[in-house]
Each structure stands twice: as structure tokens, then as C-alpha cells.
């Protein structure tokens, strides 16, 4: 069970000790381990195995739909996106999404229960109301959306108004995530994403009137023109807005990998010390405002379902982050989308041309993936227990995989002694418990059990663990 929600003082000194890179563990093995030798045939076989499972019809699915289009370019963005003002391009895309869905239902059948849907991008609200209706009607014809599920969509505040929010509610969405990043006008101008704070406040007010169950706000620290003092003002505005959830991400400047970031001047970026200060101030500001630190950059009000799931030990994790829904197969639809079925991970083609071409040939647009081996599954169980419950008992792993945990993971337990000495974990004869302080650095604990990471110390491709 995760340590209590009692306030923990996280200083800049402690943060600086753990200022290293590491995976986010939305999967294990992580996506950088996927191989191109994994093909659409391998993915089809995974779906057939799901269909053959005796309890397949009673196991819910999670759906992810990637909508890659955006009207304008945000310079910090590292997502797979297509910048265009031609909304008719989305009509073609929706037709191909329907083909991809049909390939799935041809194997697993129509009417599979869905308990979670997430529309990401890009900007899903690039789609107009008619296109959104077409997409949701197509999905509902193919799948059975269960009452009480989590149905969320990422929202660009510049593309929506009160009327469109009402449409989203009518279509069954019950969770929204607003991309804010920073309220400071100078920062917004520097990243080419100008959206007045009042616009966001008005939209959140209208979203609450529409009855959305949970409203999330995304923030990024480390952007050009940011200072600890300017970010303090954004933090105060966010606390006044009081969204149900907050996601706080560190900006990773990788212009050699992400072309849009080349428009950001290195000289305009805050230094490492300023970034640590922003993070420390953010943790304190949200804690003082009554938010629960759920973990991995996420905060929630105590009554929000995510905070409740944390208290009750029911957190789960998938490619969209923490979730209250039980761990289930994730069918990922659209260009570049990543999913999991059973012990198999897959990723779709990253360009529209390749994605369309493969569907024109009547095959899944899968271009790479991985079939987890037995050791992967053992380690995945341990890593997800640490990431989601903040603890792992030896007995649970012993019974599930017929191993002797202290023997199988002897090197890892020895490596954990250093973190134990730093007050991050407690270890006894029954298992491992992440401490209240350690929960802020839970990725460092999980990394100890990552076999691939231990043999590959090139971590620059990963984000910082704090």
C-alpha cells in the first residue's frame, strides 16, 4: 500500500540528488525495446489468443485513439502531429480509423466491453462536432461502452467553446484534460501557444456546468522565458482554478530529435537550478492547496477518483499514465498509437502515408512491437506493483510466478540497500515498501528491477525521473 498522504517536505537538495533520467514505465519492457521484427501477423495472433480465452468476453478493453492534427505548432511539442488548417483531412483519417476498427472486430468480434476510452494527439478537438459524432458513433457500433467507465479527451482551449463542451458531454465524455502549460503571456508567446488565462477559467467553469466528472490541467516547467517567480504566478492561478487533477511535466529540450524545438533558443531556457526550484515550489504549492500527490507528476483533489484509488491501493498504469480502471488490454487506434494485448505490445505506423498504405492492403498498420518473455512478465509485475501500489510482497510474486523472490532478485535487493539508506524504501522479510518521501522518486525504485536498463546505461532518451 502506498504511504500515507501526509505532507512531505521535498527540498531542492533532495531533488538534485535524483536529477537523473529514466523510463516512465507506462509499459515494461519500455517502448524503446520494441523491434521491427514484430509484425501485423504477430499482433493478429495476440488478438486471436484473446478471443480464444475462456473469459475473454468478460474482460473489458481500454481504447486509445490518436488524432494527430493540430491547427498551429507548439514549439515545445514532442508528440506525433500534423499541422494543418484543412479539416477535411480528418474525414479521410476517420474512414481509415473505421477500417482499423473493423480489422479488430473481424477477429475479436463486435460488442467487446470497453471501460476506458482516451482521445489523444495532436489535438482531438481539431475534429469538428460532426467529425467527433461520426467517430463516437463508429466506436459505439463496434464496442459496448460500459456505464461508469472513464471516457476522456485532450482539449486545446483555443479550439473549443461552451457549445462544443456540451457536445462532448452529449457524446459521453466524462473527463477533460486542458492543455495549459503556463499562464504567463511571455512564456506563451515564446512557445507559440497564446491562450489567455480568462479563456481557460471560463471553459473550466462551463465544463463543470456540463457535469464532467473530472477536469485535468496540464502544466510544463522548464519552458523558455520561465522563472521560478513567473511560474509561482501560474501555480497561484491554477490553484485558484482548482481543477480536479493536475499533470506537471518537465520540459525536455531535444532539438536534435524534435524539429519544432529548434525554434526555441537555448539562451531563453531556465537553468537546471531554476527548474529544480520550480519543481520544489510546485510540490509545495499544490500540497498546501490540498492536492494529493498521486505520483509521477500527477496531483488530484482528495475526493477525485484518482486520489481515492491511490488511498485504496487500486491505482493502475497504462500508456496514458495512472488510471482507476483495472489492468486490461489496450487497443490502440490511429497513426503511431501504442497498445497492449496480453503479453504483446505493438505500435502503429508513424506517418499517415504508411498508416493508410497498410490499411489499404487489408492489414493492421503495426510496424513494431514486442512479445514479453517470462522474465519480462515477472519484472513487469514487480515494477507495476511498485509504481502503482508503492509496495511489493514476495509472496504475491512467488505464488504468481513460482519463484523465490529473494533469490531471483538478489542483485536487485542488494542494489536497493542504497535507496533504503536514503530513506526511500523499507525492506523486510516479507517485501518492499516505498516510503512517503520515496513515492516522489518511485521511478528510481522501479528502475532497479529493469533488466534492460541495467545493461544499457544510455538514458538520454528518457525524461528526468522528477
C-alpha positions in Angstrom: 0.0 0.0 0.0 1.3 3.5 -0.9 2.5 5.5 2.0 0.0 8.0 3.6 -0.9 11.4 2.0 0.8 13.2 4.9 2.8 16.3 3.9 6.4 15.6 3.0 9.0 18.3 2.6 10.8 17.8 -0.7 13.7 20.2 -0.9 15.8 21.3 -3.9 18.7 19.5 -2.3 16.8 16.2 -2.3 15.6 16.8 -5.8 19.1 17.5 -7.1 20.2 14.1 -5.8 17.7 12.3 -8.1 18.1 14.6 -11.1 18.7 11.6 -13.5 16.9 10.2 -16.5 14.8 7.1 -16.5 11.7 5.4 -18.0 8.1 6.4 -17.1 7.1 2.8 -17.0 3.8 3.1 -18.8 4.9 -0.4 -20.0 7.6 -2.9 -19.3 9.6 -3.6 -21.3 9.6 0.0 -22.4 8.7 1.2 -25.9 12.4 1.8 -26.8 12.7 -2.0 -26.7 10.2 -2.6 -29.4 11.5 -4.3 -32.6 10.6 -4.1 -36.2 10.7 -7.9 -36.5 7.3 -7.8 -34.7 4.7 -7.6 -37.5 0.9 -7.3 -38.0 0.8 -11.1 -38.1 2.1 -11.3 -34.6 -0.5 -8.7 -33.5 -3.3 -10.7 -35.2 -2.1 -13.8 -33.3 -2.4 -11.9 -30.0 -5.9 -10.9 -30.8 -6.8 -14.5 -31.7 -5.4 -15.6 -28.3 -7.6 -13.0 -26.6 -10.7 -14.3 -28.5 -9.8 -17.9 -27.5 -9.6 -17.0 -23.8 -12.5 -18.6 -21.9 -13.3 -15.4 -20.1 -12.5 -13.0 -23.0 -16.0 -11.6 -23.3 -16.0 -10.6 -19.6 -12.6 -8.9 -19.7 -13.1 -5.2 -20.6 -11.0 -3.3 -23.1 -9.3 0.1 -23.0 -9.3 2.1 -26.2 -6.8 4.8 -27.2 -7.5 6.8 -30.4 -4.7 9.1 -31.7 -5.8 12.2 -33.6 -2.6 13.7 -35.0 -3.9 17.0 -36.4 -3.2 20.5 -34.9 -4.0 23.9 -36.4 -0.8 25.5 -35.1 2.6 24.4 -34.0 3.6 24.5 -30.3 7.4 24.8 -30.3 7.9 22.5 -27.2 5.8 19.6 -28.6 7.4 16.1 -29.0 4.1 14.4 -30.0 3.3 12.8 -33.3 1.3 15.5 -35.0 0.4 17.0 -38.4 0.0 20.8 -38.6 -2.8 21.8 -41.0 -5.9 24.1 -41.2 -7.6 21.8 -43.7 -10.2 20.0 -41.5 -11.3 17.8 -44.4 -8.1 15.8 -43.9 -9.8 14.4 -40.8 -12.6 13.0 -42.8 -10.1 10.7 -44.7 -8.5 9.8 -41.4 -11.8 8.8 -39.8 -12.5 6.5 -42.7 -9.2 4.7 -42.2 -9.8 4.5 -38.4 -13.1 2.7 -39.2 -11.1 0.2 -41.3 -8.7 -0.4 -38.5 -11.6 -0.9 -36.0 -13.2 -3.4 -38.5 -9.9 -5.4 -38.7 -10.1 -5.7 -34.9 -13.8 -6.7 -34.7 -13.3 -9.2 -37.5 -11.1 -11.1 -35.0 -12.4 -10.4 -31.5 -16.0 -9.8 -32.5 -18.3 -6.8 -32.1 -19.6 -5.8 -28.8 -16.5 -6.2 -26.7 -16.9 -4.3 -23.4 -15.0 -1.0 -23.1 -14.4 0.6 -19.7 -11.9 3.2 -20.7 -11.5 5.5 -23.8 -8.9 8.2 -24.3 -8.6 10.5 -27.3 -5.2 12.0 -27.6 -3.0 13.7 -30.1 -2.2 16.1 -31.6 -5.4 17.9 -30.8 -8.5 15.7 -30.7 -10.6 18.9 -30.6 -9.2 19.7 -34.1 -12.2 17.5 -35.1 -15.4 19.5 -35.5 -18.6 18.4 -33.8 -19.8 16.4 -36.8 -16.5 14.5 -37.1 -16.5 13.8 -33.4 -20.0 12.4 -33.6 -19.0 10.2 -36.6 -16.0 8.9 -34.6 -18.0 8.1 -31.5 -20.9 6.6 -33.4 -18.5 4.3 -35.2 -16.8 3.2 -31.9 -20.2 2.6 -30.2 -21.4 0.5 -33.2 -18.3 -1.7 -32.7 -17.8 -1.8 -28.9 -20.0 -1.8 -25.9 -19.2 1.1 -23.6 -20.0 0.3 -20.1 -21.7 2.8 -17.7 -19.4 4.2 -15.2 -16.3 3.9 -17.4 -13.6 6.6 -17.9 -14.1 8.4 -21.2 -11.6 11.3 -21.6 -10.4 13.7 -24.3 -7.5 16.1 -24.5 -8.7 19.6 -25.2 -6.9 22.6 -26.8 -8.6 25.6 -25.2 -8.1 27.5 -28.4 -10.4 25.1 -30.3 -13.4 24.9 -28.1 -16.2 26.9 -26.5 -19.2 26.2 -24.3 -21.3 24.8 -27.1 -18.6 22.3 -28.0 -18.2 21.3 -24.4 -21.9 20.5 -24.3 -21.4 18.3 -27.4 -18.5 16.4 -25.7 -20.8 15.7 -22.7 -23.6 14.6 -25.0 -21.2 12.2 -26.8 -20.4 10.5 -23.5 -17.1 12.0 -22.5 -16.9 12.5 -18.7 -13.3 13.6 -18.3 -11.4 16.5 -19.9 -7.8 17.4 -20.0 -7.0 21.1 -20.8 -3.5 21.8 -22.2 -2.4 25.0 -20.3 1.4 24.6 -19.9 1.8 28.1 -18.5 -0.4 31.2 -18.0 2.4 33.7 -18.4 2.0 35.7 -21.7 5.7 35.9 -22.3 6.1 32.1 -22.0 3.1 31.5 -24.2 4.5 33.7 -26.9 7.9 32.0 -26.7 6.3 28.6 -27.3 3.8 29.8 -29.9 0.7 28.9 -27.8 -1.1 32.1 -26.8 -4.3 31.4 -24.8 -5.5 34.0 -22.2 -6.0 32.7 -18.7 -9.5 34.0 -18.6 -10.4 31.8 -21.6 -9.3 28.7 -19.6 -11.1 29.9 -16.5 -14.3 30.4 -18.5 -14.0 27.0 -20.1 -13.5 25.1 -16.9 -16.5 26.9 -15.4 -18.6 25.8 -18.3 -17.3 22.3 -18.2 -18.3 22.0 -14.6 -21.8 23.2 -15.5 -21.9 20.5 -18.2 -21.3 17.9 -15.4 -17.9 16.5 -16.3 -16.7 14.2 -13.5 -13.0 15.2 -13.6 -11.1 18.1 -15.2 -7.4 17.9 -15.6 -4.9 20.7 -16.4 -1.5 20.1 -17.9 1.4 22.2 -16.9 5.1 22.2 -18.1 8.0 23.7 -16.2 11.4 24.4 -17.8 9.9 26.3 -20.8 11.6 29.4 -22.4 11.2 32.6 -20.5 10.0 30.9 -17.4 11.5 31.8 -14.0 10.6 30.4 -10.6 8.8 33.7 -9.8 6.8 33.7 -13.0 5.9 30.1 -12.5 4.7 30.9 -9.0 2.1 33.2 -10.5 0.9 30.3 -12.8 0.8 28.0 -9.8 -1.4 30.5 -7.9 -3.7 30.8 -10.9 -4.0 27.0 -11.2 -4.8 26.7 -7.5 -7.5 29.4 -7.9 -8.9 27.5 -10.9 -8.9 24.3 -8.8 -9.0 21.6 -11.4 -9.7 18.1 -10.1 -6.4 16.9 -11.4 -3.1 18.5 -12.4 -0.3 16.9 -14.5 3.0 18.7 -14.1 5.7 17.7 -16.7 9.3 18.7 -17.1 10.2 20.1 -20.5 13.0 18.1 -22.2 14.8 20.2 -24.8 15.9 17.8 -27.5 16.0 19.8 -30.7 18.1 17.2 -32.5 15.2 14.8 -32.2 12.2 17.1 -32.3 12.3 19.7 -35.1 9.8 22.2 -33.6 12.1 22.6 -30.6 14.7 24.2 -32.9 12.7 27.4 -32.7 13.4 27.6 -29.0 16.6 29.4 -28.1 18.8 27.7 -25.6 19.6 31.0 -24.0 15.9 31.5 -23.2 15.6 28.3 -21.2 15.8 28.3 -17.4 18.9 26.7 -16.0 18.9 23.4 -14.0 18.8 25.2 -10.7 15.8 27.3 -11.7 14.0 24.1 -12.9 14.6 22.4 -9.6 13.3 25.5 -7.8 10.1 25.4 -10.0 9.5 21.8 -9.2 10.1 22.2 -5.4 7.8 25.2 -5.3 5.2 23.4 -7.3 5.2 20.4 -5.0 4.7 22.7 -2.0 2.1 24.9 -3.7 -0.1 22.0 -4.7 0.4 20.3 -1.3 -0.5 23.5 0.5 -3.6 23.8 -1.7 -4.8 20.4 -0.5 -3.9 18.3 -3.6 -2.8 14.7 -3.1 0.4 13.7 -4.9 -0.8 10.7 -6.8 2.6 10.0 -8.3 4.6 10.5 -11.5 3.8 14.2 -12.0 0.1 13.8 -11.1 -1.9 15.6 -8.4 -5.6 15.2 -7.5 -8.1 16.7 -5.1 -8.7 14.2 -2.2 -12.2 13.4 -3.4 -11.2 12.8 -7.1 -11.4 9.1 -8.2 -7.6 9.0 -8.8 -6.8 10.1 -5.3 -9.4 7.7 -3.9 -7.8 4.9 -5.9 -4.4 5.7 -4.6 -5.7 5.6 -1.0 -7.4 2.3 -1.6 -4.4 0.7 -3.4 -6.3 0.5 -6.7 -4.1 2.5 -9.0 -3.2 1.0 -12.4 -0.9 2.3 -15.1 -1.0 2.2 -18.9 0.3 4.2 -21.8 -1.9 7.2 -20.7 -0.5 7.2 -17.2 -2.3 6.4 -13.9 -5.8 5.1 -14.1 -8.5 3.9 -11.8 -9.6 1.1 -14.2 -8.4 -2.4 -13.6 -5.5 -3.5 -15.8 -6.8 -4.6 -19.1 -5.9 -5.0 -22.8 -5.4 -1.7 -24.5 -6.4 -1.5 -28.2 -4.6 1.5 -29.8 -6.0 3.0 -32.9 -4.5 5.6 -35.3 -1.2 6.7 -36.5 1.8 5.9 -34.1 -0.6 4.6 -31.4 0.8 2.1 -28.9 -1.2 -0.7 -27.4 -1.0 -3.9 -25.4 -2.9 -7.2 -25.8 -1.9 -9.9 -23.3 1.8 -10.2 -23.2 2.2 -8.4 -26.5 3.0 -4.7 -27.2 2.5 -3.1 -30.6 2.9 0.3 -32.3 1.3 1.6 -35.5 3.0 3.3 -38.4 4.2 6.8 -37.6 3.3 8.5 -40.8 -0.1 8.9 -42.4 1.2 7.6 -45.7 2.4 4.3 -44.2 -0.6 4.0 -42.0 -3.0 4.4 -44.9 -1.0 2.1 -47.2 -1.0 -0.8 -44.7 -4.8 -0.4 -44.2 -5.3 -0.3 -48.0 -3.6 -3.7 -48.1 -6.1 -5.0 -45.5 -3.5 -5.5 -42.7 -3.1 -4.0 -39.3 -0.8 -0.9 -39.5 1.6 -2.3 -36.9 5.2 -1.6 -37.7 7.0 -2.8 -34.5 6.3 -4.3 -31.1 7.4 -6.9 -28.6 6.2 -10.2 -27.2 7.2 -10.2 -23.5 9.1 -13.3 -22.3 8.7 -14.9 -18.9 11.3 -12.8 -17.2 9.7 -9.7 -18.6 6.4 -10.7 -17.1 7.9 -11.3 -13.7 9.7 -8.0 -13.7 6.6 -6.2 -15.1 4.6 -7.4 -12.2 7.2 -6.1 -9.7 7.6 -2.8 -11.4 3.9 -2.1 -11.8 3.3 -3.1 -8.1 6.0 -0.6 -7.1 4.7 2.1 -9.5 1.0 1.7 -8.6 0.8 0.3 -5.1 4.2 1.5 -3.8 5.0 -1.9 -2.5 5.5 -5.5 -3.5 5.2 -8.6 -1.3 7.5 -11.5 -2.0 4.6 -14.0 -1.5 2.5 -12.5 -4.3 5.3 -12.8 -6.8 6.3 -16.2 -5.6 2.8 -17.6 -6.0 2.1 -16.0 -9.3 5.4 -17.0 -11.0 6.7 -19.9 -8.9 9.9 -18.2 -8.0 11.7 -17.4 -4.8 11.8 -13.6 -4.8 14.8 -13.1 -2.5 16.8 -15.5 -4.6 15.6 -14.4 -8.1 16.1 -10.8 -7.3 19.1 -11.0 -5.0 21.2 -8.4 -7.0 18.3 -6.0 -7.1 17.6 -6.3 -3.4 21.3 -5.6 -2.8 21.1 -2.5 -5.1 18.0 -1.3 -3.1 20.1 -1.0 0.1 21.4 2.3 -1.1 17.9 3.7 -1.5 17.0 2.2 1.8 19.8 4.1 3.4 18.5 7.3 1.9 15.0 6.7 3.4 13.3 5.9 0.1 12.3 2.3 0.8 11.9 -0.1 3.6 12.8 -3.7 3.1 12.0 -6.7 5.4 11.5 -10.4 5.2 8.0 -10.0 3.5 8.6 -7.4 0.9 9.5 -3.9 -0.2 7.6 -0.7 0.8 8.2 2.7 -0.8 8.2 5.4 1.9 6.2 8.7 1.8 9.4 10.5 0.6 10.3 7.7 -1.8 7.0 8.0 -3.5 8.2 11.2 -5.1 11.1 9.2 -6.6 9.3 6.0 -7.3 10.8 5.7 -10.8 14.2 5.3 -9.1 12.9 2.3 -7.2 11.3 0.7 -10.2 14.5 1.2 -12.3 16.4 -1.2 -10.0 14.3 -4.1 -11.4 14.6 -3.0 -15.1 16.9 -5.7 -16.6 17.3 -3.8 -19.9 18.3 -0.5 -18.1 20.9 -2.3 -16.0 22.7 -3.5 -19.2 22.2 -0.2 -21.1 23.2 2.9 -19.2 22.5 5.3 -22.1 19.5 7.0 -20.6 19.5 10.3 -22.5 16.4 9.1 -24.4 14.4 9.2 -21.2 12.9 12.1 -19.3 14.2 13.1 -15.9 12.7 10.9 -13.1 11.5 14.0 -11.2 
